[in-house]
Amino acid sequence: MVQIFGMFKSRLKEKLIFASMNPLNSRNKIVKNIFFLSLALCTLLAIAVTSVFFLNKNKEAAAPVHKPNKIFTVIVDAGHGGRDEGARKGNIKEKDITLAIAKQVEAFGPQYGLKILLTRHTDTFMNPLHRVAFALQQNADAYVSIHVNELKGYSYVSGMQVYVSNKNPDFNQSRSLGSAVAQNLGADFKVSPRLQQRSENIFVLADNYLPSILIECGFITNPNDLKMLTDSSKIQLIAKQVLTGISAYARHSVINQYAVQIASPSSHHKTGYSEGTRIKKGRKKNSKTV
């Protein structure tokens, strides 16, 4: 831009010198040229100002959800554990699959600019209250719970689902997070085109003050899903797509908001989170959950 302005300045200087040497023959021509040069200069200035305006506007649109200079921290909760095995098919247990996926999310997290904290690193039992309390203690920005579905007697049912809860104080943010993750998982896997919500509470979603989602990563009762969930390369791909979705949410990228539907009670298994205690400003209140 500086070079262009310099060119116009030199050109204008030449015209003025020429005009002083040939006042009668070129006066009208020089005035005309000066007019068009000035018009061109004004046009360039307008383009420059407009470019700067839209550049700043785009930077604002890409502003992250989290505070500036703060690493975006995500709690990744490997569902079940210890005496709570979750869903099971033969010797394959949900608690082991969820931990394998969570560990891959943790391993690849730094590549996506995310700090990943796991609720558990080993085969240990944690009740829902402890999981949510852990998340709140870490001052995290989002909560993602990993699970595997089952539907006995309906082995043809397959695919992933992402759950949210309208009881969550940050429901709109939870919906944005869930939509981003579902969209990216859908690039490589069969995923429900709608976010799911249970008529009964899921404690880690409903009683959590963070934007929270629960991912059912396929049906252990479906042969194809089971093969996928026991394939290390597929588990890595699941983890990377979950991270891509979280990263899009953290950058506040444009996200196509998914609709939310009430899931049929027969379309999922019990998560084992049967009883919890609602955390509310020092008061305790029983909350029936699943």
C-alpha positions as a printed Julia matrix, in Angstrom:
290×3 Matrix{Float64}:
   0.0     0.0     0.0
   2.92    2.37    0.82
   4.5     1.64   -2.57
   1.23    2.47   -4.36
   0.92    5.8    -2.54
   4.58    6.56   -3.42
   3.9     5.85   -7.08
   0.96    8.28   -7.14
   3.03   10.91   -5.34
   5.85   10.65   -7.93
   3.39   10.74  -10.8
   1.69   13.83   -9.4
   5.08   15.57   -8.97
   5.99   14.87  -12.61
   2.71   16.37  -13.78
   3.28   19.55  -11.77
   6.8    19.98  -13.16
   5.55   19.45  -16.7
   2.79   21.97  -16.13
   5.26   24.65  -15.02
   7.28   24.18  -18.24
   4.3    24.1   -20.6
   1.64   26.3   -19.01
  -0.43   26.93  -22.13
  -0.38   23.6   -23.94
  -0.99   21.23  -21.12
  -2.89   23.11  -18.46
  -6.24   21.47  -19.12
  -4.67   18.04  -19.54
  -2.77   18.31  -16.26
  -5.86   19.45  -14.34
  -7.74   16.5   -15.76
  -4.96   14.06  -14.83
  -4.66   15.48  -11.32
  -8.41   15.02  -10.87
  -8.31   11.35  -11.88
  -5.18   10.69   -9.81
  -6.88   12.21   -6.77
 -10.0    10.14   -7.4
  -7.91    6.96   -7.64
  -6.09    7.86   -4.42
  -9.39    8.37   -2.59
 -10.65    5.0    -3.89
  -7.53    3.25   -2.58
  -7.96    4.88    0.82
 -11.59    3.73    0.96
 -10.56    0.16    0.09
  -7.85    0.2     2.76
 -10.24    1.45    5.45
 -12.86   -1.15    4.46
 -10.28   -3.96    4.53
  -9.13   -3.02    8.01
 -12.75   -2.88    9.21
 -13.62   -6.37    7.95
 -10.32   -7.79    9.19
 -11.07   -6.6    12.71
 -14.65   -7.84   12.41
 -13.45  -11.33   11.43
 -11.03  -11.38   14.37
 -13.89  -10.54   16.71
 -16.06  -13.32   15.22
 -13.28  -15.84   15.86
 -12.89  -14.78   19.49
 -12.68  -17.81   21.8
 -15.39  -18.71   24.27
 -12.86  -18.78   27.1
 -11.16  -15.74   28.54
  -8.07  -14.36   26.72
  -4.74  -15.84   27.82
  -6.54  -18.7    29.58
  -6.04  -22.28   28.46
  -9.35  -23.96   27.63
  -9.7   -26.79   30.14
 -11.98  -29.77   29.56
 -12.96  -32.47   32.03
 -13.24  -35.8    30.24
 -15.16  -38.34   32.28
 -14.6   -42.01   31.43
 -17.96  -43.48   32.37
 -18.29  -46.22   35.0
 -15.25  -47.94   36.51
 -14.35  -50.34   39.3
 -17.34  -52.36   40.47
 -19.55  -50.44   38.03
 -18.84  -52.19   34.71
 -21.52  -50.46   32.66
 -22.69  -52.27   29.53
 -21.08  -55.61   28.7
 -20.77  -57.97   25.75
 -18.95  -61.16   26.66
 -15.65  -60.13   28.21
 -15.82  -56.64   26.7
 -16.86  -54.04   29.28
 -18.01  -50.47   28.81
 -15.78  -49.19   31.62
 -12.67  -50.32   29.71
 -13.78  -48.83   26.39
 -14.63  -45.45   27.91
 -11.26  -45.28   29.66
  -9.43  -46.15   26.43
 -11.23  -43.34   24.56
 -10.69  -40.84   27.39
  -6.95  -41.58   27.49
  -6.67  -40.94   23.75
  -8.5   -37.63   24.15
  -6.03  -36.71   26.88
  -3.03  -37.76   24.77
  -4.02  -35.74   21.7
  -5.49  -32.77   23.59
  -2.35  -30.54   23.5
  -2.28  -30.78   19.68
  -5.65  -29.04   19.69
  -4.63  -26.37   22.2
  -6.74  -27.96   24.93
  -5.95  -28.97   28.48
  -7.62  -32.31   29.18
  -8.2   -33.55   32.73
  -9.57  -37.06   33.32
 -11.89  -37.96   36.18
 -10.1   -41.31   36.37
  -6.92  -42.81   34.91
  -7.42  -46.35   36.17
 -10.19  -48.87   36.74
 -11.59  -47.14   39.81
 -15.12  -46.39   40.94
 -16.32  -42.8    41.25
 -19.88  -41.81   42.07
 -21.52  -39.01   40.05
 -21.22  -36.48   42.87
 -17.45  -36.92   43.04
 -17.15  -36.58   39.26
 -19.02  -33.28   39.2
 -17.22  -31.99   42.31
 -13.87  -32.78   40.69
 -14.85  -30.81   37.58
 -15.88  -27.76   39.59
 -12.67  -27.83   41.64
 -10.56  -27.63   38.47
 -12.21  -24.4    37.33
 -12.73  -26.08   33.96
 -14.53  -24.7    30.91
 -16.47  -27.77   29.76
 -17.37  -31.31   30.75
 -17.54  -34.32   28.41
 -18.68  -37.72   29.67
 -17.82  -40.8    27.58
 -20.16  -43.81   27.5
 -21.14  -46.79   25.36
 -24.75  -47.74   24.69
 -26.56  -51.08   24.63
 -29.96  -52.32   23.56
 -30.4   -56.02   24.23
 -32.57  -57.85   21.75
 -32.07  -55.16   19.09
 -28.61  -55.86   17.74
 -29.39  -54.0    14.48
 -29.53  -50.65   16.32
 -26.25  -48.76   15.93
 -24.65  -45.33   15.94
 -23.53  -42.61   18.3
 -25.64  -40.17   20.29
 -24.82  -36.96   22.11
 -26.86  -36.06   25.2
 -27.52  -32.71   26.88
 -29.78  -31.66   29.74
 -32.06  -28.65   29.89
 -31.56  -28.74   33.67
 -27.98  -27.62   33.15
 -27.59  -23.88   33.98
 -25.5   -23.5    30.81
 -27.9   -25.39   28.56
 -27.38  -23.16   25.5
 -23.61  -23.55   25.73
 -24.06  -27.29   26.3
 -26.13  -27.43   23.15
 -23.44  -25.58   21.18
 -20.75  -27.91   22.52
 -22.85  -30.99   21.76
 -23.64  -29.77   18.25
 -19.96  -29.15   17.48
 -18.9   -32.58   18.72
 -21.77  -34.38   16.94
 -20.99  -32.63   13.66
 -17.36  -33.65   13.73
 -18.02  -37.22   14.82
 -20.52  -37.4    11.97
 -17.71  -36.89    9.46
 -16.47  -40.44   10.11
 -19.18  -42.24   12.07
 -22.91  -42.77   12.18
 -24.25  -40.14   14.57
 -27.81  -39.14   15.45
 -28.72  -35.88   13.66
 -30.33  -34.58   16.86
 -29.04  -34.06   20.37
 -30.69  -36.35   22.89
 -32.26  -35.53   26.23
 -33.67  -37.96   28.74
 -36.94  -37.3    30.51
 -35.18  -38.38   33.72
 -32.05  -36.57   34.85
 -28.48  -37.55   34.06
 -26.73  -36.29   37.16
 -23.39  -35.35   35.59
 -25.25  -33.14   33.09
 -28.16  -31.76   35.1
 -26.22  -31.03   38.31
 -23.14  -29.63   36.63
 -22.51  -25.89   36.35
 -20.22  -26.35   33.33
 -21.39  -26.69   29.72
 -21.77  -30.48   29.69
 -22.44  -33.29   27.24
 -22.52  -37.08   27.36
 -21.42  -39.06   24.3
 -22.75  -42.57   23.7
 -20.01  -43.83   21.38
 -21.99  -46.63   19.77
 -23.89  -49.77   20.78
 -21.94  -52.59   22.35
 -24.82  -54.87   21.31
 -24.3   -54.08   17.6
 -21.59  -56.19   15.86
 -20.25  -53.34   13.71
 -20.18  -50.84   16.59
 -18.52  -53.42   18.83
 -15.83  -54.02   16.21
 -15.26  -50.27   15.98
 -15.07  -49.84   19.76
 -12.38  -52.52   20.06
 -10.25  -51.16   17.18
  -7.43  -48.95   18.49
  -7.29  -46.91   15.25
 -11.03  -46.2    15.45
 -10.73  -45.22   19.11
  -8.02  -42.72   18.14
 -10.25  -41.33   15.4
 -13.16  -40.95   17.85
 -10.87  -39.07   20.23
  -9.58  -36.75   17.51
 -13.05  -35.9    16.24
 -14.25  -35.21   19.77
 -11.28  -32.86   20.2
 -11.97  -31.18   16.86
 -15.52  -30.48   18.0
 -14.43  -29.15   21.38
 -11.83  -26.96   19.69
 -14.45  -25.51   17.31
 -16.66  -24.72   20.3
 -13.75  -23.14   22.21
 -12.93  -20.88   19.24
 -16.59  -19.89   19.02
 -16.66  -21.01   15.4
 -19.95  -20.96   13.51
 -21.82  -24.07   14.65
 -25.01  -25.48   13.15
 -27.17  -25.9    16.23
 -28.71  -29.36   16.45
 -32.29  -29.81   17.57
 -32.88  -31.54   20.91
 -35.28  -34.46   21.27
 -36.44  -36.54   24.22
 -34.85  -39.98   23.94
 -37.04  -43.03   24.19
 -36.4   -44.97   27.44
 -35.78  -48.08   25.34
 -33.05  -46.42   23.28
 -30.4   -46.37   25.97
 -29.11  -48.3    28.93
 -28.88  -47.2    32.52
 -25.63  -45.37   33.13
 -25.34  -46.63   36.68
 -25.76  -43.12   38.06
 -28.85  -44.06   40.07
 -28.63  -41.63   42.94
 -26.94  -38.3    43.36
 -26.89  -35.26   45.56
 -27.61  -31.92   43.99
 -24.9   -29.34   44.65
 -26.56  -25.99   45.34
 -24.95  -23.26   47.38
 -24.37  -25.38   50.45
 -27.79  -27.03   50.38
 -28.26  -30.72   49.61
 -31.27  -32.04   47.81
 -31.91  -35.58   46.64
 -32.15  -35.94   42.88
 -33.29  -39.15   41.21
 -30.98  -39.68   38.24
 -29.87  -42.3    35.78
